[in-house]
Amino acid sequence: MKAIALDDEHPALDVIEAFCSRIDSIDLVKTFTRTGEARLYLETNPVDLIFLDINMPKESGLDFFKSITQQTLVIFTTAYSEYALESYDVEAVDYLLKPYTFDRFTKATQRAQTRWRALQQNQGIDSQGTEQVHLFFRADYGLVKVTVADIVFIEGLDNYLKIHLEEGHPLVLRLTMKALLEKLPVAKFIRVHRSFIVAINKIQSIRGRIILIGEEEVPIGSSYENAFFSLFMK
């Protein structure tokens, strides 16, 4: 699992780095002392797990985690026990009360691995090679379940994505196109423009460099044109 750590105290980050270095299944790729820096990193770098201090100076770890829309697991680390109940409201994997031992830290990461594997089985291909039918996205302070077959196309809007569905209102996420592509089944979706991903089986017709899906018109970008049209030449 790729992980980051966020704590305003450098000694606390040193402990997490030391412990992670002893666990092969955890790749701690970055540490932060400020929530703003961590939020900016997460906008373009998907991770699987966050080690997160709750008692931060400008923005609490709980508020920070509620504000991000990237689907990721969290293990809270704090010197204060009174936040434990709130941490479970946001489905935290675990709550480590400082100072914690390596054994206690290991148990927390093992719980994270168990939940991470379960999520992986709901995002693409399971261990038997069977394609899964649902994805989970972080939105509105929780996880939203989306049926893959209902996705028509995805539209990029600055730092947000709009997932257009067959029924209901579009789902708006704070996520990058790259991060979303990594979740989608490769054989069923293709990026056709820097701002658009389409479900291949939802394409009704193509006129020049415009894809028609229902009443929507999706442009084909010049740098994606060859890859897209090659789908129909096999």
C-alpha angles and dihedrals in degrees: 000000000000110000142180129197128217122193132136091222117076095206089058090052090049090057092050091048092050093048094046090051087063095052115075095198094059121075107190100200102173144006128206139191096192129058092218092059092047092049091051091050093050092054090071104018120063116212133182101216140024125200099207133187112215101204100066120159103240104017126019119240089241093055091045093052092047090052098056120083100195109110106244139141121246136207111191119217119193145142091228123080096194093082095060096098093049091050091061091050087069092046096251115187092225145341116230115198112209128273094040129170128239090250091055090046090051092053089053093051091047089055088050091052091052093052092042092055090050090052091048089057088057094049112065120315129016127213091274092054093252116145114241122224104213139062128194122218130185110241138139092017093303145054120289119203115220126188108228093216090059094059111105101174141329124234124200117221113181104286094351137074127214115208109204112209133195090245133023133013121324116266113238117208136178095230138117125249089239093054092049094048089057089060099046124086105261095218093055105044135047134184109236101171137015086259103035140065118180135198104241095216091053094061109112101179144339125226114186104306096341124098115209117212111171105305093337126101117207119191123226112226118225093239091053098041099093095048092047098049091044087070089072097046099066 
